[in-house]
Amino acid sequence: MSDAVRLLRLAFQEWRTGKARNQPRRRLVLPTGSVLHQLAGARGRYFGAKIYSTHPQHGAHFHVLLYDAETARPLAMIEANWLGQIRTGAASGLATDWLAGAEASTLGVIGTGFQSASQIEAIRAVRPIQSVRVWGRDAEKRKRFADANQAVAVATAEEAVRDSDIVVTMTSAKDPVLEADWVSAEAHVNAAGSNRATHRELPAELIARAARIVVDDREQAKIESGDLILANFNWSDPRLMELKDVEAADERPGISIFKSNGLGLEDIAVAGYIYERVALT
C-alpha cells in the first residue's frame, strides 16, 4: 500500500504538469443488467485501459491492458480485482495525506466490504491512526470485519463518525449514510463508495458545510459524482479542486471532502509498477 500511495502521488504530480493523462470512465449498459466499464490513462513509459464487467447478481471481473507508450506494443493483461482494491485505497490515502490534519489519529468507517479494508490500510500508511470505529448494516459481518482490521465495531453510523478526525464512506448506498452535523468541524471525509450519478453517500448539507471539495477528475465527476450532482452543486464553486492541484494549494480550515470516483491513470500507474516487478525481473 505504501508503494501504491507513492505511485499515485507521482502520477498526480505528473498529471498536474502535463506529463500524464487520464480518460474518464464510459459504460455500456445491457438490458440483462450486465455493464461494461472502460477507463484509460497514460504515465511515463506506459498507457492502457482498465476494462471490467459487472452484474448485480453475478459479480465483477476486472482486467488492465498495458501498452508501451513509445511503440504501442502490448505488454501485459493483468487480472485487476486486487489491483483495483489497492489503488482505490491508495487514492484515499493520498487525499488524506494532502488534506487531513497532520496529527489526525481517529478514523470512522461506514461500510464493511472488501474495499473498506484497503481504505483503512491506506489511511494508516499516511497518518498515526490510534483508533478505528466501523459500522455496517450486518452486525455479524461488522464484528468480523472489525476483528480482521484491528478496529472496533460500533452500533450506529453516528457513533463511527462523531469525533472522528477522518471519515470514510465505502458503501453501495443510494441515499446518504450519515448526517452533516455528525462530522467534526475540522474533519476530512473520503467518500469513495459511489461512482454513479444517481447514488450518493453524503447529504447536501455536508457538501454545503465543507471548506474544500476535492474530486479526482472534474470531467469524470460531472458524469458520475452523485454526491455532488444530487446536491445541485455549482461546478464553478471556488471550493472545488482536482486532487492533482491540492498539494500546491493553500490550506483552508474546516471540513474537507474527497469525492473519489477512480481513474484509469491510477490503474496504469500501479499496473506499470507491477509489470516492472514481475515481467522485467
C-alpha contacts under 8 A as a table, 3 or more apart, distances in Angstrom:
res1	aa1	res2	aa2	distance
1	M	4	A	4.92
1	M	5	V	6.22
1	M	86	I	6.61
1	M	90	A	6.54
1	M	121	E	7.15
1	M	122	A	6.12
1	M	125	A	7.38
2	S	5	V	5.21
2	S	6	R	6.20
2	S	90	A	7.93
2	S	122	A	7.31
2	S	125	A	6.21
3	D	6	R	5.06
3	D	7	L	6.12
4	A	7	L	5.06
4	A	8	L	6.20
4	A	86	I	7.13
4	A	87	R	6.32
4	A	90	A	5.77
4	A	270	V	6.42
5	V	8	L	5.22
5	V	9	R	6.11
5	V	87	R	7.79
5	V	90	A	4.77
5	V	91	A	6.86
5	V	93	G	6.46
5	V	94	L	5.87
5	V	122	A	7.47
6	R	9	R	5.07
6	R	10	L	6.38
7	L	10	L	5.20
7	L	11	A	6.13
7	L	269	A	6.24
7	L	270	V	6.69
8	L	11	A	4.82
8	L	12	F	6.03
8	L	90	A	7.22
8	L	91	A	6.88
8	L	94	L	7.29
8	L	266	E	6.24
8	L	269	A	6.66
8	L	270	V	7.75
9	R	12	F	5.43
9	R	13	Q	6.17
9	R	94	L	6.57
10	L	13	Q	5.08
10	L	14	E	6.07
11	A	14	E	5.11
11	A	15	W	6.09
11	A	20	A	6.77
11	A	43	R	6.87
11	A	265	L	7.37
11	A	266	E	7.37
11	A	269	A	6.50
12	F	15	W	4.88
12	F	16	R	6.15
12	F	20	A	7.83
12	F	243	L	7.35
12	F	244	K	4.79
13	Q	16	R	5.14
13	Q	17	T	6.61
13	Q	244	K	6.04
14	E	17	T	5.16
14	E	18	G	6.17
14	E	19	K	4.85
14	E	20	A	5.45
14	E	43	R	7.89
15	W	18	G	5.02
15	W	19	K	5.46
15	W	20	A	4.38
15	W	21	R	6.11
15	W	244	K	6.73
16	R	19	K	7.56
16	R	20	A	7.91
16	R	244	K	5.50
16	R	245	D	6.56
17	T	20	A	7.86
18	G	21	R	7.33
19	K	43	R	6.92
19	K	44	G	7.36
20	A	41	G	7.61
20	A	42	A	5.52
20	A	43	R	4.64
20	A	44	G	7.01
20	A	265	L	7.72
21	R	41	G	5.41
21	R	42	A	5.01
21	R	43	R	6.65
21	R	265	L	6.67
22	N	40	A	6.05
22	N	41	G	4.26
22	N	42	A	6.47
22	N	263	L	7.02
22	N	264	G	6.10
22	N	265	L	5.23
23	Q	39	L	6.01
23	Q	40	A	5.03
23	Q	41	G	5.80
23	Q	263	L	7.72
23	Q	264	G	6.61
23	Q	265	L	7.77
24	P	39	L	5.69
24	P	40	A	7.03
24	P	219	E	7.06
24	P	220	Q	5.20
24	P	263	L	6.85
24	P	264	G	7.26
25	R	37	H	6.67
25	R	38	Q	5.35
25	R	39	L	4.28
25	R	40	A	7.46
25	R	220	Q	7.02
25	R	263	L	7.46
25	R	264	G	7.62
26	R	37	H	5.82
26	R	38	Q	5.30
26	R	39	L	6.53
27	R	35	V	6.61
27	R	36	L	5.57
27	R	37	H	4.56
27	R	38	Q	6.42
28	L	35	V	5.55
28	L	36	L	5.01
28	L	37	H	6.56
29	V	33	G	6.98
29	V	34	S	6.30
29	V	35	V	4.56
29	V	36	L	6.60
30	L	33	G	5.62
30	L	34	S	5.41
30	L	35	V	6.08
31	P	34	S	7.32
33	G	55	H	5.81
33	G	56	P	7.05
34	S	53	S	6.95
34	S	54	T	5.68
34	S	55	H	4.66
34	S	56	P	7.74
35	V	53	S	5.55
35	V	54	T	5.30
35	V	55	H	6.52
36	L	51	I	7.16
36	L	52	Y	5.87
36	L	53	S	4.60
36	L	54	T	6.73
37	H	51	I	5.65
37	H	52	Y	5.28
37	H	53	S	6.20
38	Q	49	A	6.85
38	Q	50	K	5.89
38	Q	51	I	4.68
38	Q	52	Y	6.78
39	L	49	A	5.55
39	L	50	K	5.48
39	L	51	I	6.74
39	L	263	L	6.84
39	L	264	G	4.88
40	A	47	F	7.63
40	A	48	G	5.68
40	A	49	A	4.05
40	A	50	K	6.19
40	A	263	L	7.48
40	A	264	G	4.22
40	A	265	L	6.39
40	A	268	I	7.74
41	G	47	F	5.76
41	G	48	G	5.89
41	G	49	A	6.42
41	G	263	L	7.68
41	G	264	G	4.73
41	G	265	L	4.10
41	G	266	E	7.64
41	G	267	D	7.70
41	G	268	I	6.12
42	A	46	Y	5.87
42	A	47	F	4.01
42	A	48	G	6.51
42	A	69	A	7.70
42	A	265	L	6.05
42	A	268	I	6.60
42	A	269	A	7.97
43	R	46	Y	5.54
43	R	47	F	6.21
43	R	265	L	7.16
43	R	268	I	7.07
43	R	269	A	6.52
44	G	47	F	7.93
44	G	69	A	7.43
45	R	68	D	6.05
45	R	69	A	5.20
45	R	70	E	6.95
46	Y	66	L	6.74
46	Y	67	Y	5.70
46	Y	68	D	4.99
46	Y	69	A	4.77
46	Y	268	I	7.12
46	Y	272	G	6.43
47	F	66	L	6.07
47	F	67	Y	5.36
47	F	68	D	6.45
47	F	69	A	5.55
47	F	268	I	6.46
48	G	64	V	7.26
48	G	65	L	5.44
48	G	66	L	4.66
48	G	67	Y	5.57
48	G	268	I	6.43
49	A	64	V	5.72
49	A	65	L	5.36
49	A	66	L	6.87
49	A	264	G	6.35
49	A	267	D	7.89
49	A	268	I	7.30
50	K	62	F	7.18
50	K	63	H	5.70
50	K	64	V	4.23
50	K	65	L	6.24
50	K	264	G	6.39
50	K	267	D	6.92
51	I	62	F	6.19
51	I	63	H	5.54
51	I	64	V	6.29
51	I	65	L	7.79
52	Y	60	A	6.97
52	Y	61	H	5.39
52	Y	62	F	4.29
52	Y	63	H	6.04
53	S	60	A	5.53
53	S	61	H	5.34
53	S	62	F	6.73
54	T	58	H	7.39
54	T	59	G	5.69
54	T	60	A	4.24
54	T	61	H	6.58
55	H	58	H	5.16
55	H	59	G	5.38
55	H	60	A	6.46
56	P	59	G	6.16
61	H	80	A	7.90
61	H	81	N	6.81
62	F	79	E	6.03
62	F	80	A	4.88
62	F	81	N	5.27
62	F	84	G	7.95
63	H	77	M	6.64
63	H	78	I	5.48
63	H	79	E	4.61
63	H	80	A	4.83
63	H	81	N	7.47
64	V	77	M	5.66
64	V	78	I	5.09
64	V	79	E	6.58
64	V	80	A	6.14
64	V	267	D	7.39
64	V	268	I	7.77
64	V	271	A	7.35
65	L	74	P	7.75
65	L	75	L	7.89
65	L	76	A	6.08
65	L	77	M	4.70
65	L	78	I	6.60
66	L	74	P	6.30
66	L	75	L	5.57
66	L	76	A	5.20
66	L	77	M	6.28
66	L	78	I	7.91
66	L	268	I	7.22
66	L	271	A	7.24
66	L	272	G	7.40
67	Y	72	A	5.64
67	Y	73	R	5.52
67	Y	74	P	4.45
67	Y	75	L	5.10
67	Y	76	A	7.08
68	D	71	T	5.68
68	D	72	A	4.93
68	D	73	R	5.19
68	D	74	P	6.41
68	D	75	L	6.51
69	A	72	A	5.49
69	A	73	R	7.83
76	A	275	Y	7.32
78	I	271	A	7.58
79	E	82	W	7.93
79	E	83	L	7.85
80	A	83	L	4.71
80	A	84	G	5.77
81	N	84	G	5.38
81	N	85	Q	6.52
82	W	85	Q	5.09
82	W	86	I	6.30
83	L	86	I	5.24
83	L	87	R	6.21
83	L	267	D	7.50
83	L	270	V	7.48
83	L	271	A	7.73
84	G	87	R	5.27
84	G	88	T	5.99
84	G	267	D	6.95
85	Q	88	T	5.30
85	Q	89	G	6.34
85	Q	114	F	7.73
85	Q	115	Q	5.72
85	Q	118	S	6.52
86	I	89	G	5.26
86	I	90	A	6.10
86	I	118	S	6.04
87	R	90	A	4.79
87	R	91	A	6.11
87	R	266	E	6.45
87	R	267	D	6.76
87	R	270	V	7.09
88	T	91	A	5.29
88	T	92	S	6.74
88	T	115	Q	7.66
88	T	118	S	7.64
88	T	119	Q	7.50
88	T	192	A	7.98
88	T	262	G	6.47
89	G	92	S	5.34
89	G	93	G	6.20
89	G	115	Q	7.27
89	G	116	S	7.86
89	G	118	S	4.83
89	G	119	Q	4.30
89	G	120	I	7.62
89	G	121	E	7.41
89	G	122	A	5.53
89	G	123	I	8.00
90	A	93	G	4.72
90	A	94	L	6.07
90	A	118	S	7.71
90	A	119	Q	7.32
90	A	122	A	5.46
91	A	94	L	5.14
91	A	95	A	6.21
91	A	260	S	7.56
91	A	262	G	7.90
91	A	266	E	7.91
92	S	95	A	5.02
92	S	96	T	5.91
92	S	119	Q	6.65
92	S	122	A	7.07
92	S	123	I	7.21
92	S	190	N	6.25
92	S	192	A	7.72
92	S	258	F	7.55
92	S	260	S	7.34
93	G	96	T	5.05
93	G	97	D	6.12
93	G	119	Q	7.18
93	G	122	A	4.72
93	G	123	I	4.84
93	G	125	A	7.29
93	G	126	V	6.44
94	L	97	D	5.05
94	L	98	W	6.32
94	L	126	V	7.76
95	A	98	W	5.17
95	A	99	L	5.88
95	A	100	A	7.88
95	A	190	N	7.92
95	A	243	L	7.03
95	A	258	F	6.61
96	T	99	L	5.11
96	T	100	A	5.07
96	T	123	I	6.80
96	T	126	V	7.43
96	T	166	I	7.97
96	T	188	H	7.15
96	T	190	N	7.69
97	D	100	A	6.05
97	D	102	A	7.84
97	D	123	I	7.98
97	D	126	V	5.75
97	D	127	R	7.22
98	W	246	V	6.75
98	W	247	E	6.00
99	L	188	H	6.80
99	L	246	V	7.80
99	L	256	S	6.72
100	A	104	A	6.68
100	A	165	D	7.75
100	A	166	I	7.12
100	A	187	A	7.11
100	A	188	H	5.37
100	A	256	S	7.63
101	G	104	A	5.23
101	G	165	D	7.86
102	A	127	R	7.00
103	E	127	R	7.08
103	E	128	P	6.83
104	A	127	R	6.43
104	A	128	P	6.81
104	A	129	I	6.91
104	A	165	D	5.37
104	A	166	I	7.00
105	S	127	R	6.73
105	S	128	P	5.38
105	S	129	I	4.02
105	S	130	Q	5.21
105	S	131	S	6.76
105	S	165	D	6.51
105	S	166	I	7.92
106	T	129	I	5.68
106	T	130	Q	5.99
106	T	131	S	5.07
106	T	132	V	6.06
106	T	163	D	7.92
106	T	164	S	5.10
106	T	165	D	5.22
106	T	166	I	6.34
107	L	129	I	6.95
107	L	131	S	6.29
107	L	132	V	4.74
107	L	133	R	6.35
107	L	164	S	5.39
107	L	165	D	6.11
107	L	166	I	4.84
107	L	167	V	5.76
107	L	168	V	7.65
108	G	132	V	5.79
108	G	133	R	4.86
108	G	134	V	5.92
108	G	160	A	4.70
108	G	161	V	5.08
108	G	162	R	7.95
108	G	164	S	5.64
108	G	165	D	7.92
108	G	166	I	6.32
108	G	167	V	4.76
108	G	168	V	6.27
109	V	116	S	7.60
109	V	132	V	7.37
109	V	133	R	6.17
109	V	134	V	4.66
109	V	135	W	6.38
109	V	160	A	6.26
109	V	161	V	7.25
109	V	167	V	5.85
109	V	168	V	4.74
109	V	169	T	6.01
109	V	170	M	7.61
110	I	134	V	5.88
110	I	135	W	5.04
110	I	136	G	6.01
110	I	157	A	6.45
110	I	160	A	7.10
110	I	167	V	7.98
110	I	168	V	6.20
110	I	169	T	4.87
110	I	170	M	6.17
110	I	171	T	7.06
110	I	177	V	7.70
111	G	116	S	6.30
111	G	134	V	7.22
111	G	135	W	6.13
111	G	136	G	4.98
111	G	169	T	6.32
111	G	170	M	5.07
111	G	171	T	5.11
112	T	115	Q	7.84
112	T	116	S	5.76
112	T	117	A	7.55
112	T	134	V	7.39
112	T	135	W	7.03
112	T	136	G	5.62
112	T	141	K	7.22
112	T	142	R	6.15
112	T	145	F	6.13
112	T	170	M	7.72
112	T	171	T	7.87
113	G	116	S	5.54
113	G	117	A	7.33
113	G	170	M	7.66
113	G	171	T	7.53
114	F	117	A	5.72
114	F	118	S	7.49
115	Q	118	S	5.66
115	Q	119	Q	6.60
115	Q	170	M	6.97
116	S	119	Q	4.99
116	S	120	I	6.44
116	S	170	M	5.94
117	A	120	I	5.33
117	A	121	E	6.33
117	A	149	N	6.84
118	S	121	E	4.85
118	S	122	A	5.98
119	Q	122	A	5.27
119	Q	123	I	6.25
119	Q	168	V	7.55
120	I	123	I	5.28
120	I	124	R	6.09
120	I	149	N	7.84
121	E	124	R	5.19
121	E	125	A	6.30
122	A	125	A	5.01
122	A	126	V	6.81
123	I	126	V	5.37
123	I	127	R	6.02
123	I	129	I	7.71
124	R	127	R	5.38
124	R	128	P	6.46
124	R	129	I	5.70
125	A	128	P	8.00
129	I	132	V	7.46
131	S	151	A	6.84
131	S	152	V	7.85
132	V	150	Q	7.61
132	V	151	A	4.82
132	V	152	V	6.13
133	R	146	A	7.98
133	R	151	A	5.79
133	R	152	V	4.83
133	R	153	A	5.90
133	R	154	V	6.37
133	R	159	E	7.86
133	R	160	A	5.10
134	V	142	R	7.22
134	V	146	A	6.65
134	V	151	A	6.78
134	V	152	V	6.11
134	V	153	A	5.03
134	V	154	V	6.01
134	V	157	A	7.91
134	V	160	A	5.70
135	W	142	R	6.24
135	W	153	A	6.01
135	W	154	V	5.63
135	W	155	A	6.76
135	W	156	T	6.25
135	W	157	A	5.55
135	W	160	A	6.24
136	G	139	A	6.97
136	G	141	K	7.65
136	G	142	R	5.55
136	G	157	A	7.50
137	R	142	R	7.46
138	D	141	K	5.39
138	D	142	R	5.94
139	A	142	R	4.95
139	A	143	K	6.24
140	E	143	K	5.21
140	E	144	R	6.32
141	K	144	R	5.09
141	K	145	F	6.01
142	R	145	F	5.18
142	R	146	A	6.10
142	R	153	A	6.03
143	K	146	A	5.14
143	K	147	D	6.17
143	K	152	V	7.90
143	K	153	A	5.63
144	R	147	D	5.23
144	R	148	A	6.18
145	F	148	A	5.14
145	F	149	N	6.20
145	F	151	A	7.99
146	A	149	N	5.23
146	A	150	Q	5.95
146	A	151	A	4.54
146	A	152	V	5.46
146	A	153	A	5.50
147	D	150	Q	5.46
147	D	151	A	6.25
147	D	152	V	7.45
148	A	151	A	7.75
154	V	157	A	7.63
154	V	159	E	6.40
154	V	160	A	6.44
155	A	159	E	7.02
156	T	159	E	5.31
156	T	160	A	6.74
157	A	160	A	5.16
157	A	161	V	6.39
157	A	177	V	7.45
157	A	178	L	6.72
158	E	161	V	5.16
158	E	162	R	5.88
158	E	178	L	6.88
158	E	179	E	7.90
158	E	182	W	6.34
159	E	162	R	5.65
160	A	164	S	7.37
161	V	164	S	5.55
161	V	167	V	6.27
161	V	178	L	7.85
161	V	182	W	6.14
161	V	183	V	6.30
162	R	182	W	5.06
162	R	183	V	5.89
162	R	184	S	6.66
163	D	182	W	7.88
163	D	183	V	7.17
163	D	184	S	5.81
164	S	167	V	6.39
164	S	183	V	7.54
164	S	184	S	6.92
164	S	187	A	6.90
165	D	184	S	7.23
165	D	186	E	7.25
165	D	187	A	4.78
165	D	188	H	6.45
166	I	187	A	5.58
166	I	188	H	4.85
166	I	189	V	5.82
166	I	190	N	7.76
167	V	187	A	7.33
167	V	188	H	6.26
167	V	189	V	4.65
167	V	190	N	6.13
168	V	189	V	5.88
168	V	190	N	4.78
168	V	191	A	5.97
168	V	192	A	7.23
169	T	177	V	7.81
169	T	189	V	7.86
169	T	190	N	6.39
169	T	191	A	4.98
169	T	192	A	5.96
169	T	193	G	6.14
169	T	201	E	6.84
170	M	191	A	6.72
170	M	192	A	5.27
170	M	193	G	3.98
170	M	194	S	7.63
171	T	192	A	7.84
171	T	193	G	4.72
171	T	194	S	7.13
171	T	201	E	7.54
172	S	193	G	6.06
172	S	194	S	6.52
173	A	176	P	7.14
173	A	177	V	7.17
173	A	193	G	7.88
173	A	194	S	7.63
173	A	199	H	6.82
173	A	200	R	6.90
173	A	201	E	6.37
174	K	198	T	7.10
174	K	199	H	4.28
174	K	200	R	5.56
174	K	201	E	6.96
175	D	199	H	6.32
175	D	200	R	5.42
175	D	201	E	5.84
175	D	202	L	7.80
176	P	179	E	7.53
176	P	200	R	5.76
176	P	201	E	4.06
176	P	202	L	4.79
176	P	203	P	5.36
177	V	201	E	5.30
177	V	202	L	6.57
178	L	182	W	7.24
178	L	201	E	7.33
178	L	202	L	6.51
178	L	203	P	7.21
179	E	182	W	5.64
179	E	183	V	7.54
179	E	202	L	7.62
179	E	203	P	6.54
179	E	205	E	7.99
179	E	206	L	7.45
180	A	183	V	5.82
180	A	202	L	7.95
180	A	203	P	6.64
180	A	205	E	5.77
180	A	206	L	4.59
180	A	209	R	7.84
181	D	184	S	7.54
181	D	206	L	7.82
183	V	187	A	6.57
184	S	187	A	5.20
184	S	255	I	7.50
185	A	254	G	5.60
185	A	255	I	5.77
186	E	253	P	6.72
186	E	254	G	4.56
186	E	255	I	4.84
186	E	256	S	7.56
187	A	254	G	7.18
187	A	255	I	5.11
187	A	256	S	6.62
188	H	255	I	5.77
188	H	256	S	4.77
188	H	257	I	5.90
188	H	258	F	7.84
189	V	255	I	7.64
189	V	256	S	6.18
189	V	257	I	4.71
189	V	258	F	6.15
190	N	257	I	5.99
190	N	258	F	4.86
190	N	259	K	6.28
190	N	260	S	7.11
191	A	194	S	7.58
191	A	201	E	6.90
191	A	202	L	7.38
191	A	257	I	7.21
191	A	258	F	6.10
191	A	259	K	5.00
191	A	260	S	6.08
192	A	195	N	7.92
192	A	259	K	6.28
192	A	260	S	4.84
192	A	261	N	6.58
193	G	201	E	7.34
193	G	260	S	7.86
194	S	199	H	6.19
194	S	200	R	6.19
194	S	201	E	7.07
194	S	225	S	7.31
194	S	226	G	7.32
194	S	227	D	7.98
194	S	261	N	7.01
195	N	199	H	7.45
195	N	224	E	5.14
195	N	225	S	5.65
195	N	226	G	6.96
195	N	260	S	7.78
195	N	261	N	5.15
196	R	199	H	5.45
196	R	200	R	7.85
196	R	223	I	7.84
196	R	224	E	4.46
196	R	225	S	6.04
196	R	226	G	5.68
197	A	200	R	7.85
197	A	223	I	6.54
197	A	224	E	4.32
197	A	225	S	5.42
197	A	226	G	3.96
197	A	227	D	7.77
197	A	229	I	6.48
197	A	230	L	7.51
198	T	224	E	7.95
198	T	226	G	5.43
198	T	230	L	7.35
199	H	225	S	7.99
199	H	226	G	5.07
199	H	227	D	6.94
200	R	203	P	7.59
200	R	225	S	7.67
200	R	226	G	5.00
200	R	227	D	4.37
200	R	230	L	7.45
201	E	227	D	6.35
202	L	206	L	6.65
202	L	207	I	7.38
202	L	227	D	5.78
203	P	206	L	5.55
203	P	207	I	6.78
203	P	227	D	7.31
203	P	231	A	7.41
204	A	207	I	5.06
204	A	208	A	6.24
204	A	227	D	7.57
204	A	228	L	7.71
204	A	230	L	7.57
204	A	231	A	4.72
205	E	208	A	5.05
205	E	209	R	6.27
206	L	209	R	4.96
206	L	210	A	6.21
207	I	210	A	5.48
207	I	213	I	7.70
207	I	228	L	7.42
207	I	231	A	7.37
207	I	257	I	7.99
209	R	255	I	7.22
210	A	213	I	6.66
210	A	254	G	6.63
210	A	255	I	4.75
210	A	256	S	5.74
210	A	257	I	6.85
211	A	239	R	6.39
211	A	252	R	6.72
211	A	253	P	6.87
211	A	254	G	5.25
211	A	255	I	5.39
211	A	256	S	5.93
212	R	239	R	4.89
212	R	240	L	6.34
212	R	241	M	7.57
212	R	252	R	7.23
212	R	254	G	7.75
212	R	255	I	6.72
212	R	256	S	4.77
212	R	257	I	6.33
213	I	239	R	5.73
213	I	240	L	4.83
213	I	241	M	6.29
213	I	256	S	5.97
213	I	257	I	4.89
213	I	258	F	6.16
213	I	259	K	7.44
214	V	240	L	5.73
214	V	241	M	4.80
214	V	242	E	5.42
214	V	243	L	5.86
214	V	246	V	7.90
214	V	256	S	7.68
214	V	257	I	5.98
214	V	258	F	4.71
214	V	259	K	6.09
215	V	218	R	6.21
215	V	221	A	6.62
215	V	240	L	7.59
215	V	241	M	6.41
215	V	242	E	5.00
215	V	243	L	5.84
215	V	258	F	5.85
215	V	259	K	5.00
215	V	260	S	6.09
215	V	261	N	7.76
216	D	221	A	7.66
216	D	242	E	5.47
216	D	243	L	4.98
216	D	244	K	7.37
216	D	258	F	7.86
216	D	259	K	7.13
216	D	260	S	5.95
216	D	261	N	6.81
216	D	262	G	7.21
216	D	263	L	7.37
217	D	220	Q	5.43
217	D	221	A	6.01
217	D	242	E	5.69
217	D	243	L	7.24
217	D	263	L	7.82
218	R	221	A	4.94
218	R	222	K	6.27
218	R	241	M	7.92
218	R	242	E	6.33
219	E	222	K	5.42
219	E	223	I	6.90
220	Q	223	I	5.21
220	Q	224	E	6.33
220	Q	225	S	7.68
220	Q	261	N	7.73
221	A	224	E	5.31
221	A	225	S	4.73
221	A	261	N	7.22
222	K	225	S	6.27
222	K	229	I	7.22
224	E	229	I	7.90
224	E	261	N	7.58
225	S	228	L	5.60
225	S	229	I	6.05
225	S	259	K	7.34
225	S	261	N	7.09
226	G	229	I	4.76
226	G	230	L	5.42
226	G	231	A	7.88
227	D	230	L	5.89
227	D	231	A	6.45
227	D	259	K	7.72
228	L	231	A	5.06
228	L	232	N	6.50
228	L	233	F	5.25
229	I	232	N	5.30
229	I	233	F	5.85
230	L	233	F	7.49
233	F	237	D	7.84
234	N	237	D	5.39
235	W	240	L	7.31
236	S	240	L	7.47
237	D	240	L	5.77
238	P	241	M	7.82
241	M	245	D	6.68
241	M	246	V	6.91
242	E	245	D	5.59
242	E	246	V	6.80
243	L	246	V	5.30
243	L	247	E	7.88
244	K	247	E	7.07
245	D	248	A	5.73
245	D	249	A	6.43
246	V	249	A	5.06
262	G	266	E	7.27
263	L	266	E	5.36
263	L	267	D	6.86
264	G	267	D	5.11
264	G	268	I	6.28
265	L	268	I	5.19
265	L	269	A	6.10
266	E	269	A	5.20
266	E	270	V	6.42
267	D	270	V	5.37
267	D	271	A	5.90
268	I	271	A	4.87
268	I	272	G	5.84
269	A	272	G	5.52
269	A	273	Y	6.66
270	V	273	Y	5.22
270	V	274	I	6.36
271	A	274	I	5.03
271	A	275	Y	6.09
272	G	275	Y	5.09
272	G	276	E	6.28
273	Y	276	E	5.23
273	Y	277	R	6.25
274	I	277	R	5.10
274	I	278	V	6.04
275	Y	278	V	5.27
275	Y	279	A	5.29
275	Y	280	L	6.94
276	E	279	A	5.72
276	E	280	L	5.03
276	E	281	T	7.11
277	R	280	L	6.19
277	R	281	T	6.10
278	V	281	T	5.80
